[in-house]
Amino acid sequence: MEAFLRYVVGKLIEYPDELIITQAEDGERTIFFLAMRKTDVPKVIGKAGHTIQALRDLLQASAQKKGIRVGLEIIE
């Protein structure tokens, strides 16, 4: 799933080389944290948060097939 996030988010932002993805286990849930340049954050969030919500939905759909729970957060 990290490779999926790196690919999709990398296509959205201007500086994909500076994208850092980390993950942490929170009980039965895996949370992915995205760190990037401040100028790239609005591109990932999108207008009214639609882009980040779509990313979360895709990530959850993929995780559900594997029987796990995931979350996605942006670190500013």
C-alpha positions as a printed NumPy array, in Angstrom:
array([[  0.   ,   0.   ,   0.   ],
       [  2.92 ,   2.311,   0.572],
       [  3.951,   1.89 ,  -3.063],
       [  0.412,   2.787,  -4.143],
       [  0.473,   5.954,  -2.033],
       [  3.93 ,   6.917,  -3.292],
       [  2.801,   6.511,  -6.898],
       [ -0.511,   8.395,  -6.614],
       [  0.661,  11.217,  -4.349],
       [  3.876,  11.521,  -6.353],
       [  1.805,  12.308,  -9.442],
       [ -0.137,  15.024,  -7.595],
       [  2.731,  17.006,  -6.104],
       [  5.439,  19.166,  -7.63 ],
       [  8.361,  17.667,  -5.654],
       [  7.763,  13.892,  -5.466],
       [ 11.421,  13.296,  -4.501],
       [ 10.764,  14.984,  -1.153],
       [  7.718,  12.879,  -0.27 ],
       [  8.248,  10.895,   2.923],
       [  5.806,   8.152,   3.849],
       [  5.942,   6.559,   7.285],
       [  3.568,   4.163,   8.919],
       [  2.624,   3.367,  12.482],
       [  0.526,   0.66 ,  14.067],
       [ -2.325,   1.916,  16.236],
       [ -3.838,  -1.21 ,  17.723],
       [ -5.525,  -3.022,  14.864],
       [ -5.072,  -0.123,  12.444],
       [ -2.144,   0.993,  10.288],
       [ -1.794,   4.74 ,   9.846],
       [  0.205,   6.184,   6.966],
       [  1.747,   9.628,   7.478],
       [  2.67 ,  11.817,   4.505],
       [  5.317,  14.524,   4.823],
       [  6.011,  16.894,   1.945],
       [  6.763,  20.521,   1.118],
       [  4.223,  22.997,   2.421],
       [  3.529,  24.148,  -1.129],
       [  2.472,  20.597,  -2.083],
       [  0.043,  20.078,   0.805],
       [ -2.896,  21.942,  -0.798],
       [ -2.525,  19.817,  -3.931],
       [ -2.976,  16.634,  -1.903],
       [ -5.828,  18.01 ,   0.192],
       [ -7.653,  19.386,  -2.835],
       [-10.613,  21.704,  -3.018],
       [-12.796,  21.216,   0.08 ],
       [-10.743,  18.113,   0.969],
       [-12.051,  16.04 ,  -1.922],
       [ -8.648,  14.756,  -3.071],
       [ -7.489,  13.556,   0.352],
       [-10.869,  11.925,   0.96 ],
       [-10.649,  10.098,  -2.372],
       [ -7.153,   8.868,  -1.434],
       [ -8.454,   7.637,   1.918],
       [-11.361,   5.86 ,   0.24 ],
       [ -9.081,   4.096,  -2.253],
       [ -6.658,   3.118,   0.486],
       [ -9.451,   1.745,   2.672],
       [-10.958,  -0.213,  -0.218],
       [ -7.593,  -1.81 ,  -0.923],
       [ -7.015,  -2.574,   2.751],
       [-10.477,  -4.05 ,   3.178],
       [ -9.676,  -6.666,   0.538],
       [ -6.706,  -7.69 ,   2.684],
       [ -8.757,  -7.619,   5.883],
       [ -6.935,  -4.737,   7.552],
       [ -7.839,  -1.183,   8.604],
       [ -5.825,   1.86 ,   7.536],
       [ -5.73 ,   5.606,   7.986],
       [ -4.024,   8.448,   6.157],
       [ -2.709,  11.663,   7.724],
       [ -0.665,  14.594,   6.436],
       [  2.184,  15.956,   8.55 ],
       [  2.752,  19.676,   8.044]])
